[in-house]
């Protein structure tokens, strides 16, 4: 004969079942999400700061946790924090990350000043950043070939990516640092300040950045062309692998007054190796689906598209959470597993 359970026993059994169910549910949901994460980027006023701010906005709305923008002087100050896990995400270019991931034994232009950063992982390849040489509007300088002998911003001690930008501009014309009078500056914004203060004849900045708009309002500025001839393109690509020329037309970009050839290179949304897969997947999902909200924030988001996200020529490995996300959506194309293994082999 089956006897009824005493009330206290029945209550204990129900409690155990509920607790078990909750445990299973919690396990299915994965680890607890952080309340907030940080995304490192360049200083306020730069294009990358604007892009990071846009990404932080859509992630904070859609990922279940807050993403906070943390500006830094440049790549050299930001990457060590991501490498050690003190910061979770970053926005930076693929050339800097190529150098940092591989370490000092790999060089571009005879140098690689970045600390070895083996723990960076790609989340999504974004839009190409376009950077152009900048002069005062009334300057007699018309193209990169005219900068020989001129005061040309350089060194960029705290913003090393811009040293490579300037090296690429010069290389397109077959010029070197010895052909110009170097004006030392720390960051890309400092270079524009040197132009405004008449301490330099030529500097550079990203197209349509807040700093260029500020300079144009103050004194009037314009971008000048690199050498986009087949020979010039070959010199640029040889000098800095990952660079390629783009011709932009006047009308929508501050300081572009005629068809102008500029340097283009890819922007990466990336994370530290130790960031949990679920945290990366939720951030990626928010950006993947957030195009409508991102485009009004900055024109570069027009090319921040799903079809660009997975790149067979990526300079660093993808994060496992991103790989799983792309495989579920059919975006991880044949051959990408081999690309990933080759990149991982750089830092076994």
Order of alpha helices (4+ residues) and beta strands (2+ residues): alpha-beta-alpha-beta-alpha-beta-alpha-beta-beta-alpha-beta-alpha-beta-alpha-beta-alpha-beta-beta-alpha-alpha-alpha-alpha
